[in-house]
Amino acid sequence: MPLLHTAARRTIGAVAGVGLLGTSTLAWGYVERRFPTLRRYDVFLPSTRNIDLRILHIADLHMFGGQEFIRDFLMRLAQEEEMDFVVSTGDNFGGHDGLALAVDAHAPFFDLPGAFVFGSNDYYSPERKSWTRYLRKDPRTARSRSRNVPDLPWEELRSTFIGAGWVDCSNASHSLPLTTATGPLTLALIGVDDPHIHRDRFPIPSPEWTNEQPDTARLRLGLTHAPYRRVLDAMTDAKADLILAGHTHGGQFGLPGVRSLVTNCDLPRAHGKWMSTWEHDGSTSLLHVSAGLGTSPYVPFRIATRPEAALIHIRSV
C-alpha cells in the first residue's frame, strides 16, 4: 500500500506538471502573438541590368477587434523603413468587423506601388474549430453549401486597394514600370486566387513577363496566398525570379530549431516559412513564405513562431 500510495502521488504530480507546462505554454503563446517582428532578406539575382528593389511582404493579418497592435506595427514600419513596393498575399479578415482595421493597416503604404492576392479568409469568415487541426498536415475539409457565398467585405477591400493604385493579381498577369534609384525597372507580376479553396486559374503571362525590354531591367514576381505545389510548379516553370506566399502561419505552433511543424497545404515542411529555393523540371525560383502577422480569433496563440512581415532587398549580381 505505501508503494501504491507513492506511485499515485508521483502520477498526480506528473499530470499536474504537464498541465502547468501546457498552461504556461499557451499563456506565452498568447503573449508572443502580440510581438510582431520584421524579417530582412538580401537577395542577389543574376541580371544583365542593375536592379535595386526593396519589397515589403505582408500576409495573414486576420484583423478583428483587438488586433490593433498589427496596425500599429505596420504604421511604425512605414515610418522607420525604406521600401519601394508592397505585396499583400491575403487573409486580411478575422471576422466581419475587420474591414476598417485591414484598411488602416495597409493605408500607410498607399503612396507606394503595390500588388495583392486574396485568401480564403478574405471571402469567408473563420469557423470555430479544434486547435489540434493546426497540427495536421492539411486539415482542409469541403466547404458546406451554406458557405459557397462569401460573407466578408472582400469587394470593399479590393476597391480600396485598387483605388490606391495597387494591382489585383488574382488569376491575372500585370506589368508595372517602376523608377528606381538604379534606373527603370519593369516589374512583371503573375498571380492566382486562393488555391486552398480551388479558386486558382493560372493566367497567360503578360508580354513583359516573356520579353525583356532592351533598355529596362526586369523582375518577375509570382503571387499566391496558399503555396500549393501545383501553383509553385507553374510559376517556376514560367521562370519566376521570386514567388511570394503566406497561409502557413509558419505552422503557428512551433518548436525551437524546427522550421515548420505543419503547412496547412501540400507544401513540404522544409519550405513552411521564410526564404527557400523551389525547383521543378530543371527550373528554379526563390520562394518566400511569410509566417504572417495574425491568428484566427478562435486560436489566438503563436508558439515559437513570432508574427512577422518581411523586407526583401533584391539586387543584381
C-alpha positions as CSV (number, residue, x, y, z in Angstrom):
1,M,0.0,0.0,0.0
2,P,2.7,2.6,0.8
3,L,4.3,1.8,-2.6
4,L,1.0,2.2,-4.4
5,H,0.4,5.5,-2.5
6,T,3.8,6.8,-3.5
7,A,3.3,5.8,-7.2
8,A,-0.1,7.5,-7.2
9,R,1.4,10.7,-5.8
10,R,4.1,10.6,-8.5
11,T,1.5,10.2,-11.2
12,I,-0.6,13.0,-9.9
13,G,2.5,15.2,-9.7
14,A,3.5,14.3,-13.2
15,V,0.0,15.1,-14.5
16,A,0.0,18.4,-12.6
17,G,3.4,19.3,-14.0
18,V,2.3,18.6,-17.6
19,G,-0.9,20.7,-17.0
20,L,1.2,23.5,-15.7
21,L,3.6,23.3,-18.6
22,G,0.7,23.3,-21.1
23,T,-1.0,26.3,-19.4
24,S,2.3,28.2,-19.3
25,T,3.0,27.5,-23.0
26,L,-0.4,28.7,-24.0
27,A,0.0,31.8,-21.9
28,W,3.3,32.5,-23.6
29,G,1.7,31.8,-27.0
30,Y,-1.0,34.4,-26.3
31,V,1.7,36.9,-25.5
32,E,4.0,36.0,-28.4
33,R,1.4,36.7,-31.0
34,R,1.4,40.3,-29.9
35,F,5.0,41.0,-30.7
36,P,5.5,41.0,-34.5
37,T,8.9,41.4,-35.9
38,L,10.4,42.5,-39.3
39,R,12.5,39.8,-41.0
40,R,15.1,41.1,-43.5
41,Y,16.5,39.4,-46.6
42,D,19.2,40.3,-49.0
43,V,18.6,38.6,-52.4
44,F,21.0,38.7,-55.2
45,L,19.8,37.7,-58.7
46,P,21.8,37.4,-61.9
47,S,20.8,40.2,-64.3
48,T,22.3,41.9,-67.3
49,R,21.0,45.2,-65.9
50,N,21.3,46.8,-62.5
51,I,18.3,46.0,-60.1
52,D,17.9,47.5,-56.6
53,L,14.4,47.0,-55.2
54,R,13.0,46.7,-51.7
55,I,9.8,44.7,-51.3
56,L,7.7,44.7,-48.2
57,H,5.7,41.4,-48.0
58,I,2.8,41.3,-45.6
59,A,0.4,38.4,-45.1
60,D,-2.3,36.9,-43.0
61,L,-3.3,39.9,-40.9
62,H,-6.7,38.2,-39.8
63,M,-8.0,41.5,-38.5
64,F,-10.7,41.6,-35.8
65,G,-11.3,43.7,-32.7
66,G,-8.2,43.6,-30.5
67,Q,-5.7,43.3,-33.4
68,E,-4.8,47.0,-33.3
69,F,-1.2,46.0,-32.4
70,I,-0.7,44.7,-36.0
71,R,-1.9,48.0,-37.4
72,D,0.4,49.9,-35.1
73,F,3.3,47.7,-36.1
74,L,2.8,48.3,-39.8
75,M,2.5,52.0,-39.2
76,R,5.9,52.0,-37.5
77,L,7.4,50.1,-40.4
78,A,6.1,52.7,-42.8
79,Q,7.7,55.4,-40.7
80,E,11.0,53.7,-40.0
81,E,11.8,51.6,-43.1
82,E,12.5,52.4,-46.7
83,M,10.7,50.3,-49.3
84,D,9.8,50.6,-53.0
85,F,7.0,48.1,-53.5
86,V,4.4,46.4,-51.3
87,V,2.9,42.9,-51.7
88,S,-0.1,41.7,-49.7
89,T,-0.8,38.0,-50.0
90,G,-4.2,37.7,-48.4
91,D,-6.3,36.5,-45.4
92,N,-6.8,40.1,-44.2
93,F,-10.0,39.4,-42.1
94,G,-10.5,37.6,-38.8
95,G,-14.2,38.5,-38.7
96,H,-16.9,40.8,-40.0
97,D,-15.5,43.7,-38.0
98,G,-12.1,43.6,-39.7
99,L,-12.6,45.9,-42.7
100,A,-11.6,49.2,-41.0
101,L,-8.6,47.7,-39.3
102,A,-7.4,45.9,-42.5
103,V,-7.7,49.2,-44.4
104,D,-5.9,51.2,-41.7
105,A,-3.1,48.6,-41.5
106,H,-2.4,48.9,-45.3
107,A,-3.1,52.7,-45.6
108,P,0.5,53.8,-44.6
109,F,1.7,52.2,-47.8
110,F,-0.8,53.5,-50.2
111,D,1.6,56.1,-51.5
112,L,3.7,53.2,-52.8
113,P,3.0,50.9,-55.7
114,G,1.7,47.6,-54.7
115,A,0.0,44.3,-55.6
116,F,-2.2,41.8,-53.9
117,V,-4.0,38.5,-54.0
118,F,-6.7,37.2,-51.6
119,G,-7.0,34.2,-49.4
120,S,-10.0,32.2,-48.1
121,N,-10.3,34.5,-45.1
122,D,-10.9,37.4,-47.3
123,Y,-14.0,35.7,-48.6
124,Y,-15.3,33.5,-45.8
125,S,-15.4,34.3,-42.1
126,P,-13.4,31.9,-39.8
127,E,-15.2,28.9,-38.3
128,R,-14.6,27.7,-34.7
129,K,-12.5,24.5,-34.8
130,S,-10.3,22.5,-32.6
131,W,-6.7,23.8,-32.2
132,T,-5.4,20.3,-33.0
133,R,-6.3,21.0,-36.6
134,Y,-3.2,23.2,-36.7
135,L,-1.1,20.1,-36.1
136,R,-2.4,18.2,-39.0
137,K,-0.7,18.1,-42.4
138,D,-3.6,19.6,-44.4
139,P,-6.8,19.9,-42.4
140,R,-8.9,21.3,-45.2
141,T,-12.4,20.0,-45.5
142,A,-15.0,20.5,-48.1
143,R,-17.0,23.7,-47.6
144,S,-20.6,23.3,-46.8
145,R,-23.2,24.5,-49.3
146,S,-24.1,27.3,-46.9
147,R,-20.5,28.7,-47.3
148,N,-20.4,28.9,-51.1
149,V,-21.3,32.6,-51.0
150,P,-18.6,34.9,-49.5
151,D,-19.7,36.6,-46.3
152,L,-16.8,39.0,-45.8
153,P,-16.4,42.5,-47.3
154,W,-13.7,41.5,-49.8
155,E,-15.1,43.7,-52.6
156,E,-14.8,46.8,-50.4
157,L,-11.2,45.9,-49.6
158,R,-10.4,45.2,-53.2
159,S,-11.9,48.5,-54.2
160,T,-9.7,50.3,-51.6
161,F,-6.6,48.6,-52.8
162,I,-7.3,49.4,-56.5
163,G,-8.2,53.0,-55.6
164,A,-4.7,53.3,-54.1
165,G,-3.2,52.2,-57.4
166,W,-2.4,48.6,-56.4
167,V,-3.0,45.8,-58.9
168,D,-5.1,42.7,-58.3
169,C,-3.1,39.7,-59.3
170,S,-5.8,37.2,-58.6
171,N,-5.7,34.9,-61.7
172,A,-4.1,37.7,-63.6
173,S,-0.8,38.9,-65.0
174,H,0.3,42.6,-65.0
175,S,3.4,44.6,-65.6
176,L,4.4,47.8,-63.8
177,P,7.0,50.3,-64.9
178,L,8.9,51.5,-61.9
179,T,11.5,54.2,-61.5
180,T,14.2,53.1,-59.0
181,A,17.5,54.5,-57.8
182,T,19.3,52.5,-60.4
183,G,17.1,53.3,-63.3
184,P,13.8,52.0,-64.9
185,L,12.6,48.6,-63.8
186,T,9.8,46.5,-65.4
187,L,8.0,44.6,-62.6
188,A,6.3,41.6,-64.2
189,L,3.6,40.0,-62.0
190,I,1.7,36.8,-62.2
191,G,-0.7,35.6,-59.5
192,V,-3.6,33.3,-58.7
193,D,-6.6,33.4,-56.4
194,D,-6.5,31.2,-53.4
195,P,-5.6,27.6,-54.2
196,H,-6.7,26.4,-50.8
197,I,-10.3,26.8,-51.8
198,H,-9.7,26.0,-55.5
199,R,-10.1,29.5,-56.9
200,D,-6.8,29.4,-58.7
201,R,-6.6,29.6,-62.5
202,F,-3.1,30.2,-63.9
203,P,-3.2,33.2,-66.2
204,I,-1.4,33.8,-69.5
205,P,1.8,35.7,-68.8
206,S,2.0,39.3,-70.0
207,P,4.3,40.1,-72.9
208,E,6.6,41.9,-70.4
209,W,6.9,38.6,-68.5
210,T,8.2,36.8,-71.5
211,N,10.0,39.6,-73.4
212,E,12.7,41.7,-71.8
213,Q,12.7,45.3,-72.8
214,P,16.0,46.4,-74.4
215,D,16.7,49.4,-72.1
216,T,14.9,48.2,-68.9
217,A,15.7,45.8,-66.2
218,R,13.0,43.2,-65.4
219,L,12.0,41.3,-62.3
220,R,9.4,38.5,-62.4
221,L,7.3,38.0,-59.2
222,G,4.7,35.3,-58.6
223,L,2.0,35.9,-56.0
224,T,-0.3,33.3,-54.3
225,H,-1.9,33.1,-50.9
226,A,-1.5,29.4,-50.3
227,P,1.7,27.9,-51.6
228,Y,0.3,24.7,-53.2
229,R,2.8,22.7,-55.2
230,R,0.8,22.9,-58.4
231,V,1.0,26.7,-58.3
232,L,4.7,26.9,-57.3
233,D,5.5,24.4,-60.1
234,A,3.6,26.5,-62.7
235,M,5.3,29.8,-61.6
236,T,8.7,28.1,-61.5
237,D,8.1,26.7,-65.0
238,A,7.3,30.2,-66.1
239,K,10.7,31.4,-64.8
240,A,9.6,33.5,-61.8
241,D,12.5,35.1,-60.1
242,L,10.7,35.2,-56.7
243,I,7.4,33.7,-55.5
244,L,5.6,35.3,-52.5
245,A,3.1,33.4,-50.4
246,G,1.6,33.2,-47.0
247,H,-1.2,31.0,-45.5
248,T,1.0,28.6,-43.4
249,H,1.5,30.9,-40.4
250,G,4.8,29.1,-40.2
251,G,2.9,26.3,-38.5
252,Q,1.7,28.7,-35.8
253,F,2.7,26.1,-33.1
254,G,6.4,25.5,-33.4
255,L,9.5,24.1,-31.8
256,P,12.8,26.0,-31.5
257,G,15.0,25.0,-34.4
258,V,12.2,23.4,-36.4
259,R,11.2,25.5,-39.5
260,S,7.6,24.4,-39.6
261,L,5.6,21.6,-37.9
262,V,2.8,21.7,-40.5
263,T,2.0,23.9,-43.6
264,N,-1.8,23.5,-43.9
265,C,-1.4,22.5,-47.6
266,D,0.7,20.1,-49.6
267,L,3.9,22.2,-49.3
268,P,6.8,20.3,-47.7
269,R,7.6,21.4,-44.1
270,A,11.1,22.4,-45.1
271,H,9.5,25.3,-47.1
272,G,6.9,26.2,-44.5
273,K,8.2,29.6,-43.8
274,W,10.9,32.1,-44.7
275,M,13.1,32.0,-47.8
276,S,14.0,28.9,-49.7
277,T,14.5,27.6,-53.3
278,W,11.8,25.8,-55.2
279,E,12.8,23.5,-58.1
280,H,10.7,21.9,-60.8
281,D,11.7,20.3,-64.1
282,G,15.1,21.9,-64.2
283,S,13.9,25.4,-63.3
284,T,14.5,27.2,-60.0
285,S,12.7,30.1,-58.3
286,L,13.2,31.7,-55.0
287,L,10.2,31.2,-52.6
288,H,9.3,33.3,-49.7
289,V,6.6,32.0,-47.4
290,S,5.6,34.5,-44.8
291,A,4.7,33.2,-41.3
292,G,2.2,36.0,-41.3
293,L,1.0,38.6,-38.7
294,G,-2.2,37.3,-37.3
295,T,-4.2,34.4,-36.0
296,S,-7.7,33.0,-36.0
297,P,-9.8,34.7,-33.3
298,Y,-10.6,31.2,-32.1
299,V,-6.9,30.1,-31.8
300,P,-5.1,33.3,-30.7
301,F,-1.8,31.7,-30.0
302,R,1.6,31.6,-31.6
303,I,4.3,29.4,-30.0
304,A,7.9,29.7,-31.2
305,T,6.5,31.3,-34.3
306,R,6.5,35.1,-34.0
307,P,4.3,37.1,-36.2
308,E,6.3,38.8,-39.0
309,A,6.5,40.9,-42.0
310,A,9.4,40.7,-44.4
311,L,11.6,43.3,-46.2
312,I,13.2,41.7,-49.2
313,H,16.0,43.7,-50.8
314,I,16.7,42.5,-54.3
315,R,19.8,43.4,-56.1
316,S,21.6,42.1,-59.2
317,V,24.9,40.5,-59.5
